[in-house]
Amino acid sequence: MNNKDFISAMASRLDMDAKDVQRIAGSFIAELAENLCDGDSLAIQGFGSFEVRKKLERIVVNPTTKQRMLVPPKLVLSFKASQILKDKLKL
């Protein structure tokens, strides 16, 4: 399902105009991104939680040249599904 399909499905389910649903979805994503950029986590009941985690620096080895390289630390986004969502996906 792509974004256009998602918006039209939500619009029909909510009995709203597709432009309004697009605006709501855009606002949700903007708020989610803003909270995550501030370092906060976001938990959506029945769906899961989003969290920004810091990956530590590490040393990797190039298998062909055997050269060792240092990978700097970075921030990554992680998602943990709720138990309700996990149960629904098991079917």
Backbone hydrogen bonds in HBPLUS format (Angstrom, degrees):
<---DONOR---> <-ACCEPTOR-->    atom                        ^
c    i                          cat <-CA-CA->   ^        H-A-AA   ^      H-
h    n   atom  resd res      DA  || num        DHA   H-A  angle D-A-AA Bond
n    s   type  num  typ     dist DA aas  dist angle  dist       angle   num
A0006-PHE N   A0002-ASN O   2.95 MM   4  6.18 159.0  2.00 153.9 160.6     1
A0007-ILE N   A0003-ASN O   2.90 MM   4  6.11 165.2  1.92 155.2 158.2     2
A0008-SER N   A0004-LYS O   3.04 MM   4  6.23 162.8  2.07 146.8 151.6     3
A0009-ALA N   A0005-ASP O   2.93 MM   4  6.07 153.5  2.00 146.5 154.0     4
A0010-MET N   A0006-PHE O   2.93 MM   4  6.13 161.1  1.97 151.7 156.8     5
A0011-ALA N   A0007-ILE O   2.87 MM   4  6.01 153.8  1.94 146.1 153.9     6
A0012-SER N   A0008-SER O   3.05 MM   4  6.21 155.7  2.11 142.1 147.6     7
A0013-ARG N   A0009-ALA O   3.00 MM   4  6.16 154.2  2.07 144.0 151.7     8
A0014-LEU N   A0010-MET O   2.89 MM   4  5.97 157.0  1.94 150.1 155.6     9
A0015-ASP N   A0011-ALA O   2.89 MM   4  5.62 113.8  2.34 132.1 146.8    10
A0016-MET N   A0011-ALA O   2.98 MM   5  4.94 157.8  2.03 139.5 146.1    11
A0020-ASP N   A0017-ASP O   3.12 MM   3  5.36 122.2  2.47 101.8 115.4    12
A0021-VAL N   A0017-ASP O   3.13 MM   4  6.49 159.5  2.17 153.3 159.1    13
A0022-GLN N   A0018-ALA O   2.87 MM   4  6.04 154.4  1.94 145.8 153.3    14
A0023-ARG N   A0019-LYS O   2.99 MM   4  6.18 153.1  2.06 142.0 148.8    15
A0024-ILE N   A0020-ASP O   2.94 MM   4  6.23 156.5  2.00 148.1 154.5    16
A0025-ALA N   A0021-VAL O   2.85 MM   4  6.06 165.7  1.87 153.8 157.6    17
A0026-GLY N   A0022-GLN O   2.90 MM   4  6.03 155.9  1.95 144.8 151.8    18
A0027-SER N   A0023-ARG O   2.93 MM   4  6.12 152.8  2.01 144.2 151.5    19
A0028-PHE N   A0024-ILE O   2.92 MM   4  6.18 154.7  1.98 149.5 156.6    20
A0029-ILE N   A0025-ALA O   3.00 MM   4  6.23 164.2  2.02 150.7 154.3    21
A0030-ALA N   A0026-GLY O   2.94 MM   4  6.09 157.4  2.00 145.5 152.1    22
A0031-GLU N   A0027-SER O   2.95 MM   4  6.10 159.6  1.99 147.2 152.5    23
A0032-LEU N   A0028-PHE O   2.89 MM   4  6.06 158.1  1.94 149.6 156.2    24
A0033-ALA N   A0029-ILE O   2.91 MM   4  6.06 163.5  1.93 149.5 153.7    25
A0034-GLU N   A0030-ALA O   2.94 MM   4  6.09 154.7  2.00 144.3 151.6    26
A0035-ASN N   A0031-GLU O   2.98 MM   4  6.17 163.0  2.01 150.3 154.1    27
A0036-LEU N   A0032-LEU O   3.01 MM   4  6.22 161.3  2.05 150.2 155.5    28
A0037-CYS N   A0033-ALA O   2.88 MM   4  6.02 150.2  1.97 145.3 153.5    29
A0038-ASP N   A0034-GLU O   3.11 MM   4  6.33 138.1  2.30 139.6 150.0    30
A0040-ASP N   A0035-ASN O   3.07 MM   5  5.45 146.0  2.19 164.8 154.4    31
A0039-GLY N   A0036-LEU O   3.07 MM   3  5.09 155.0  2.13 100.7 108.3    32
A0042-LEU N   A0050-PHE O   2.96 MM   8  5.19 160.3  1.99 144.1 150.4    33
A0050-PHE N   A0042-LEU O   2.74 MM   8  5.19 159.6  1.78 156.0 160.2    34
A0044-ILE N   A0048-GLY O   2.76 MM   4  5.41 174.0  1.76 172.4 170.2    35
A0047-PHE N   A0044-ILE O   2.96 MM   3  5.45 160.8  2.00 137.7 139.3    36
A0048-GLY N   A0044-ILE O   3.02 MM   4  5.41 154.6  2.09 144.9 153.0    37
A0082-SER N   A0047-PHE O   3.03 MM  35  5.35 168.1  2.04 117.0 116.6    38
A0049-SER N   A0080-LYS O   2.89 MM  31  5.36 154.3  1.95 143.7 151.4    39
A0080-LYS N   A0049-SER O   2.93 MM  31  5.36 158.9  1.98 152.2 159.3    40
A0051-GLU N   A0078-SER O   2.92 MM  27  5.31 152.8  2.00 152.5 156.4    41
A0078-SER N   A0051-GLU O   2.78 MM  27  5.31 164.1  1.81 162.8 168.1    42
A0053-ARG N   A0076-VAL O   2.84 MM  23  5.41 169.6  1.85 164.9 166.5    43
A0076-VAL N   A0053-ARG O   2.81 MM  23  5.41 163.5  1.84 159.7 165.4    44
A0055-LYS N   A0074-LYS O   2.74 MM  19  5.38 166.3  1.76 176.6 174.2    45
A0074-LYS N   A0055-LYS O   3.15 MM  19  5.38 148.6  2.25 137.2 146.7    46
A0058-ARG N   A0071-VAL O   3.10 MM  13  5.34 150.5  2.19 140.7 149.6    47
A0071-VAL N   A0058-ARG O   2.75 MM  13  5.34 172.1  1.76 173.0 173.1    48
A0060-VAL N   A0069-MET O   2.84 MM   9  5.36 161.1  1.88 157.1 162.6    49
A0069-MET N   A0060-VAL O   2.79 MM   9  5.36 162.4  1.82 159.7 164.5    50
A0062-ASN N   A0067-GLN O   2.90 MM   5  5.33 167.7  1.92 153.7 154.6    51
A0066-LYS N   A0062-ASN O   2.72 MM   4  5.04 134.9  1.92 147.8 157.0    52
A0086-LYS N   A0082-SER O   3.00 MM   4  6.29 160.0  2.04 151.7 157.9    53
A0087-ASP N   A0083-GLN O   2.91 MM   4  6.07 156.1  1.96 147.1 152.9    54
A0088-LYS N   A0084-ILE O   3.07 MM   4  6.32 149.8  2.16 143.1 151.1    55
A0089-LEU N   A0085-LEU O   3.06 MM   4  6.27 146.8  2.18 146.4 154.8    56
A0090-LYS N   A0086-LYS O   3.21 MM   4  6.42 128.9  2.48 140.1 152.3    57
